[in-house]
Every structure is written in C-alpha cells, then in structure tokens.
Amino acid sequence: MTVSSLRALVVDDSATIRNFVTATLEHAGYEVTTAKSGFEALKILPSASFHLVVTDVNMPDINGLELVRYVRKSPLHQNTPIIIISTDGRDKDRDRGMQLGASAYLVKPFPPETLIELAKQVTAPGANIAPQMVSQVKKS
C-alpha cells in the first residue's frame, strides 16, 4: 500500500495544530479527514475506514485517551495505528496512552519530518500495530 492510498483522521481541538498535522500528512501523500474534538471523531469513525488516527490528548469533551479506548473497541478500527500527540511528555502519560492501545506517542512540538517518519513506521505493511506496540518519540 502506498502512502498516497492511506487515509488518516486527525483529531485536535487546536486549529493551529490540526492544520499543521493535516498539512504535514497531506504533503507526505495522505488523504486527511479532520475532527476538532473527540466527540466529532466518534461521529466520523463508524462511517469511514482509516489507516491512521492522530489524536491530541487534551481536548475539552472526549479526550484522546478515551478516543484511543473507543478505537480499540471498534471492529472497524481495532487494528488501526494510533499516534497520540501531546505537550505532556511525562512517562506516566505516555505509558497510559500505550497501555490503552496507542501505537506511538509524540511530544509537541515536533518537526514535520518526525511525524511523517512515525506515520510511515506504524502504517508500513507488516508493521506491528497491535496495542502493545511501543514506539515513543521524545522531544529532542
């Protein structure tokens, strides 16, 4: 599967971050759908198939961790790679996200190349996208 055939859902309540992540993934060839809240993402997910979900943790209605839990329980998306992006890089927060089933945890701010590389890793054919996969990128 080529990158250009991959669909991503980007979920972030910050328009600035949502636009940055969207532009980054689109530049890399992904087809991107956006949601400005966890609640909006929950309305989108049942009606579309995605190869990647990128979500912020801290959102006002349904946070990213709750969204990860929902995605892992969904038959349509239970194996979809999930990248959590957050300003919070504490070990306990990363560990919690990974325990819930995230494929990777990326600490903001990050360069576009880091997101692209991480997205390629978790969506690569044969990639281990099971919830126990641990791929963390720490702020440099």
C-alpha positions as a printed NumPy array, in Angstrom:
array([[  0.   ,   0.   ,   0.   ],
       [  1.47 ,   3.339,  -0.98 ],
       [  1.323,   6.372,   1.256],
       [ -0.924,   8.082,  -1.286],
       [ -3.581,   5.426,  -0.74 ],
       [ -3.634,   5.887,   3.036],
       [ -6.404,   7.745,   4.833],
       [ -5.75 ,   9.493,   8.15 ],
       [ -8.053,  11.016,  10.746],
       [ -6.52 ,  13.974,  12.595],
       [ -8.211,  14.956,  15.869],
       [ -7.183,  18.111,  17.737],
       [ -9.132,  20.978,  19.263],
       [ -6.384,  23.433,  18.321],
       [ -6.899,  24.672,  14.768],
       [ -3.202,  25.538,  14.55 ],
       [ -2.024,  22.021,  15.435],
       [ -4.805,  20.384,  13.401],
       [ -3.778,  22.41 ,  10.337],
       [ -0.061,  21.684,  10.904],
       [ -0.604,  17.929,  11.232],
       [ -3.01 ,  17.897,   8.276],
       [ -0.626,  19.828,   6.023],
       [  2.278,  17.606,   7.083],
       [  0.425,  14.372,   6.314],
       [ -1.061,  15.721,   3.072],
       [  2.408,  16.81 ,   1.954],
       [  3.507,  13.203,   2.543],
       [  0.622,  11.969,   0.382],
       [ -2.008,  11.014,   2.961],
       [ -5.697,  11.734,   2.411],
       [ -6.728,  13.504,   5.624],
       [-10.062,  13.955,   7.385],
       [-10.137,  16.227,  10.428],
       [-12.143,  16.446,  13.62 ],
       [-11.931,  19.33 ,  16.065],
       [-12.983,  17.236,  19.061],
       [-13.079,  13.692,  20.331],
       [-16.865,  13.791,  20.089],
       [-16.695,  14.795,  16.411],
       [-14.205,  11.975,  15.783],
       [-16.609,   9.475,  17.363],
       [-19.255,  10.563,  14.842],
       [-16.837,  10.161,  11.902],
       [-15.163,   6.853,  12.805],
       [-18.105,   4.448,  12.321],
       [-18.778,   5.69 ,   8.795],
       [-15.266,   5.621,   7.322],
       [-12.222,   3.397,   7.203],
       [ -8.897,   4.937,   8.231],
       [ -5.359,   3.611,   8.075],
       [ -4.12 ,   6.02 ,  10.764],
       [ -5.567,   8.092,  13.596],
       [ -3.581,  11.015,  15.037],
       [ -5.096,  12.483,  18.181],
       [ -4.275,  15.066,  20.789],
       [ -4.704,  14.027,  24.423],
       [ -6.082,  17.193,  25.996],
       [ -9.429,  18.079,  24.451],
       [-12.447,  19.554,  26.198],
       [-15.111,  16.913,  25.543],
       [-13.743,  13.433,  24.914],
       [-10.002,  13.352,  25.459],
       [ -7.543,  11.475,  23.28 ],
       [ -7.13 ,   8.629,  25.744],
       [-10.869,   7.964,  25.716],
       [-10.75 ,   8.118,  21.927],
       [ -7.965,   5.504,  21.859],
       [-10.102,   3.247,  24.071],
       [-13.07 ,   3.639,  21.696],
       [-10.988,   2.961,  18.573],
       [ -9.551,  -0.223,  20.1  ],
       [-13.081,  -1.499,  20.858],
       [-14.359,  -0.778,  17.338],
       [-14.325,  -3.804,  14.998],
       [-13.701,  -1.459,  12.053],
       [-10.682,   0.232,  13.65 ],
       [ -9.374,  -2.114,  16.337],
       [ -6.117,  -2.589,  14.403],
       [ -5.794,   0.964,  13.113],
       [ -2.496,   2.548,  14.173],
       [ -2.957,   5.477,  16.543],
       [ -0.419,   8.229,  17.171],
       [ -1.029,  10.313,  20.27 ],
       [  0.366,  13.841,  20.167],
       [  0.623,  15.819,  23.375],
       [  2.504,  18.613,  25.073],
       [  2.751,  16.33 ,  28.106],
       [  5.814,  14.104,  27.862],
       [  5.724,  12.602,  31.348],
       [  6.396,   8.87 ,  31.464],
       [  3.108,   8.108,  33.236],
       [  1.12 ,   9.854,  30.492],
       [  2.998,   8.086,  27.7  ],
       [  2.625,   4.761,  29.494],
       [ -1.121,   5.284,  29.96 ],
       [ -1.608,   6.027,  26.263],
       [  0.4  ,   2.987,  25.234],
       [ -1.454,   0.738,  27.693],
       [ -4.756,   1.845,  26.195],
       [ -3.571,   0.811,  22.753],
       [ -1.789,   3.711,  21.099],
       [  0.835,   2.699,  18.553],
       [  3.055,   5.708,  19.269],
       [  3.286,   8.826,  21.434],
       [  4.774,  12.028,  20.052],
       [  5.586,  15.026,  22.254],
       [  4.847,  18.513,  20.887],
       [  6.493,  20.474,  19.461],
       [  7.961,  18.21 ,  16.801],
       [  9.297,  18.765,  13.284],
       [  7.1  ,  17.634,  10.373],
       [  9.686,  15.029,   9.355],
       [  9.323,  13.255,  12.695],
       [  5.56 ,  12.894,  12.267],
       [  5.942,  11.671,   8.68 ],
       [  8.548,   9.086,   9.644],
       [  6.495,   7.848,  12.587],
       [  3.329,   7.648,  10.445],
       [  5.228,   5.626,   7.823],
       [  6.552,   3.271,  10.511],
       [  3.176,   2.476,  12.048],
       [  1.355,   2.134,   8.702],
       [  4.05 ,   0.118,   6.9  ],
       [  2.964,  -3.274,   5.549],
       [  3.709,  -5.859,   8.19 ],
       [  4.092,  -3.259,  10.943],
       [  3.123,  -4.482,  14.355],
       [  0.098,  -2.317,  15.042],
       [ -1.157,  -4.296,  18.   ],
       [ -1.966,  -2.227,  21.079],
       [  1.148,  -3.408,  22.917],
       [  3.47 ,  -1.87 ,  20.33 ],
       [  5.708,   0.716,  21.951],
       [  7.17 ,   3.416,  19.729],
       [  7.805,   6.607,  21.615],
       [  9.427,   9.721,  20.289],
       [ 10.802,  12.069,  22.899],
       [ 11.33 ,  15.774,  22.495],
       [ 14.893,  16.489,  21.447]])
